[in-house]
């Protein structure tokens, strides 16, 4: 039987791929660790194959708003170009925390 969490992860990935079919989608934070509470948000890392502009990030955010309303879940998204994430951000505490607990969805 598919759990609500597994179903929500699948739906999130589908919605993100509507914006960018090639994007890699990762879950991190309490939802990835399994120690979330009922009102915990979904921390999402989205990696693209192109340089990310503010407009690109807003496109992902705006596209997910109806899903947030439908599921009554909050999403915190972080969008980076994959190459930029894997080179420039590796020394940041944020990168270290995310990679320690990340799950690809």
C-alpha positions as CSV (number, residue, x, y, z in Angstrom):
1,X,0.0,0.0,0.0
2,X,1.3,3.4,-1.0
3,X,1.5,5.8,2.0
4,X,0.3,9.5,1.8
5,X,4.0,10.6,2.0
6,X,5.0,8.4,-0.9
7,X,2.0,9.6,-2.9
8,X,2.8,13.2,-2.2
9,X,6.4,12.8,-3.2
10,X,5.3,11.3,-6.5
11,X,2.9,14.1,-7.2
12,X,5.4,16.8,-6.3
13,X,7.9,15.3,-8.8
14,X,5.2,15.2,-11.5
15,X,4.3,18.8,-11.0
16,X,7.9,20.0,-11.1
17,X,8.5,18.0,-14.2
18,X,5.6,19.9,-15.8
19,X,7.8,23.0,-15.5
20,X,11.1,21.2,-16.4
21,X,10.9,17.6,-17.5
22,X,14.7,17.3,-17.1
23,X,14.9,18.7,-13.5
24,X,16.2,16.5,-10.7
25,X,14.0,16.7,-7.6
26,X,15.3,16.0,-4.1
27,X,13.6,15.9,-0.7
28,X,15.6,16.9,2.4
29,X,14.9,18.0,5.9
30,X,12.5,16.4,8.3
31,X,10.4,14.8,5.6
32,X,13.5,13.0,4.2
33,X,14.7,12.1,7.7
34,X,11.3,10.8,8.7
35,X,11.1,12.9,11.9
36,X,8.5,15.3,10.5
37,X,5.4,16.6,12.3
38,X,1.9,17.0,10.8
39,X,2.6,20.6,10.0
40,X,6.2,20.2,8.7
41,X,6.9,21.7,5.3
42,X,8.4,19.8,2.4
43,X,12.0,21.0,1.7
44,X,12.7,20.5,-2.0
45,X,15.9,20.9,-4.0
46,X,15.4,21.3,-7.7
47,X,18.4,21.0,-10.0
48,X,18.2,22.2,-13.6
49,X,20.5,21.9,-16.6
50,X,20.5,25.6,-17.2
51,X,21.4,28.8,-15.3
52,X,18.6,29.6,-12.9
53,X,17.1,33.1,-12.9
54,X,14.7,34.6,-10.5
55,X,12.0,34.2,-13.1
56,X,12.8,30.5,-13.4
57,X,12.5,30.1,-9.6
58,X,9.2,32.0,-9.6
59,X,7.9,29.7,-12.3
60,X,8.4,26.7,-10.1
61,X,7.0,28.4,-7.1
62,X,3.9,29.6,-8.8
63,X,3.3,26.3,-10.5
64,X,3.3,24.5,-7.1
65,X,0.8,26.9,-5.4
66,X,-2.3,25.0,-6.5
67,X,-0.7,21.7,-5.3
68,X,0.0,23.3,-1.9
69,X,-3.6,24.4,-1.7
70,X,-4.9,21.0,-2.8
71,X,-2.7,19.0,-0.4
72,X,-2.7,21.5,2.4
73,X,1.1,21.1,2.6
74,X,3.7,23.8,2.5
75,X,6.7,23.5,0.1
76,X,10.0,25.3,0.5
77,X,11.9,25.1,-2.7
78,X,15.5,25.8,-3.6
79,X,16.4,25.9,-7.3
80,X,19.9,25.7,-8.6
81,X,21.7,24.8,-11.8
82,X,23.1,21.3,-11.3
83,X,26.7,22.2,-12.2
84,X,26.6,25.3,-10.0
85,X,25.2,23.3,-7.1
86,X,27.9,20.6,-7.5
87,X,30.8,23.0,-7.8
88,X,30.2,26.4,-6.1
89,X,28.0,25.3,-3.2
90,X,29.9,22.3,-1.9
91,X,31.6,24.3,0.7
92,X,28.5,25.8,2.2
93,X,26.8,24.5,5.4
94,X,23.5,24.3,3.5
95,X,25.0,22.0,0.9
96,X,26.5,19.8,3.7
97,X,23.2,19.5,5.5
98,X,21.2,18.8,2.3
99,X,23.5,16.1,1.0
100,X,23.6,14.4,4.4
101,X,19.9,13.6,4.2
102,X,18.8,14.0,0.6
103,X,16.4,11.6,-1.1
104,X,15.8,11.8,-4.9
105,X,12.1,11.8,-5.8
